Amino acid sequence: MKISELQAFVTVVETGNITLAAERLNRVQSSISHRIRSLEDNLDTLLLDRKTGGCIPTKQGLILYEYALKILRLAEDCKKI
């Protein structure tokens, strides 16, 4: 699990859309999709319910979202030291 994967996941959850997340993170859509798939593969669970209009987190996705926010805040704090 990488920080970049968590950042991508959090941004997708917050925007509800992989394309919007890619724009916000200055990445291409395929990069964000790949990072999400990598997270799902590593955790062996579906994190997002992908629909035509966007994405919503699954139950497991909501749990990871809360942890990911904490991890990203801690990573930012480490940069300030």
C-alpha positions as CSV (number, residue, x, y, z in Angstrom):
1,M,0.0,0.0,0.0
2,K,1.4,3.3,-1.1
3,I,0.7,6.9,-0.1
4,S,-0.1,7.7,-3.7
5,E,-2.7,5.0,-3.8
6,L,-4.3,6.3,-0.7
7,Q,-4.3,9.8,-2.0
8,A,-5.9,8.6,-5.2
9,F,-8.5,6.6,-3.3
10,V,-9.4,9.5,-1.0
11,T,-9.8,11.9,-3.9
12,V,-12.0,9.5,-5.8
13,V,-14.2,9.1,-2.7
14,E,-14.4,12.9,-2.2
15,T,-15.1,13.7,-5.8
16,G,-17.2,10.6,-6.5
17,N,-15.5,10.3,-9.9
18,I,-12.2,8.9,-11.2
19,T,-11.9,11.4,-13.9
20,L,-12.4,14.4,-11.5
21,A,-10.0,12.8,-9.1
22,A,-7.4,12.5,-11.9
23,E,-7.9,16.2,-12.8
24,R,-7.5,17.3,-9.2
25,L,-4.3,15.2,-8.8
26,N,-2.9,16.3,-12.2
27,R,-2.8,12.6,-13.3
28,V,-4.4,10.7,-16.1
29,Q,-7.6,8.7,-15.5
30,S,-5.8,5.4,-16.2
31,S,-3.2,6.2,-13.5
32,I,-5.9,6.7,-10.8
33,S,-7.8,3.6,-11.9
34,H,-4.6,1.6,-11.7
35,R,-3.9,2.8,-8.2
36,I,-7.4,2.0,-7.0
37,R,-7.1,-1.5,-8.6
38,S,-3.8,-2.0,-6.9
39,L,-5.3,-1.1,-3.5
40,E,-8.2,-3.5,-4.1
41,D,-5.9,-6.3,-5.2
42,N,-3.6,-5.8,-2.2
43,L,-6.5,-5.7,0.2
44,D,-8.5,-8.4,-1.6
45,T,-11.7,-6.5,-1.5
46,L,-13.8,-4.2,-3.6
47,L,-13.5,-0.6,-2.4
48,L,-15.6,1.3,-4.9
49,D,-19.0,0.6,-6.5
50,R,-18.4,1.9,-10.0
51,K,-21.4,3.2,-11.8
52,T,-21.9,5.1,-15.0
53,G,-22.3,8.4,-13.2
54,G,-19.4,7.9,-10.8
55,C,-18.2,5.9,-7.9
56,I,-19.4,5.4,-4.3
57,P,-17.4,3.6,-1.6
58,T,-18.4,0.1,-0.5
59,K,-18.7,-0.7,3.2
60,Q,-15.0,-1.7,3.2
61,G,-14.2,1.4,1.2
62,L,-15.7,3.6,3.8
63,I,-13.6,1.9,6.5
64,L,-10.4,2.4,4.4
65,Y,-11.4,6.0,3.7
66,E,-11.4,6.9,7.4
67,Y,-8.0,5.1,7.9
68,A,-6.6,6.7,4.8
69,L,-7.4,10.2,6.0
70,K,-5.5,9.5,9.3
71,I,-2.6,8.0,7.4
72,L,-2.4,11.0,5.0
73,R,-2.5,13.5,7.9
74,L,0.3,11.6,9.7
75,A,2.4,11.5,6.5
76,E,1.9,15.3,6.2
77,D,2.9,15.8,9.8
78,C,6.1,13.8,9.2
79,K,7.0,16.2,6.4
80,K,6.9,19.1,8.8
81,I,9.4,17.7,11.3
